[in-house]
Amino acid sequence: MHAILCGDCGAPFGLRPDGLFRCDGDQAHELHPRDIDPDGSETWAVDSAGTLVIVTDPAASAQWAREVLAEFLDAEPESYAESFSLDSFSNAIGELLDAARAGLPVSRLI
């Protein structure tokens, strides 16, 4: 999970009561949700502190977790492949938990 930073001053954006975002910098630059365009499998969310963040889409994280779990189960015991797939599974679950902490629904994916 990474905060979205203002391109002008580098400060993180926080949620305003009207649903727009304002950076914490001196000039209080504003950002509209329609102007947020994450790359690839990333999506945006607002964390518990009200900060605008980028997380991996929970559906993409869940799919990744399923794939590497299958690789883990197929790997030779005590092999590099087993270790690598277990590390990848841990990373996928970590990203899924980041999305949950940011308030995105993940229970339907598991």
HELIX and SHEET records of a PDB file:
HELIX    1   1 PRO A   33  ASP A   35  5                                   3    
HELIX    2   2 PRO A   58  ASP A   74  1                                  17    
HELIX    3   3 TYR A   80  ARG A  101  1                                  22    
HELIX    4   4 SER A  107  LEU A  109  5                                   3    
SHEET    1   A 3 HIS A   2  ALA A   3  0                                        
SHEET    2   A 3 LEU A  52  THR A  56 -1                                        
SHEET    3   A 3 GLU A  42  VAL A  46 -1                                        
SHEET    1   B 3 PHE A  13  LEU A  15  0                                        
SHEET    2   B 3 PHE A  21  CYS A  23 -1                                        
SHEET    3   B 3 GLU A  30  LEU A  31 -1                                        
END                                                                             
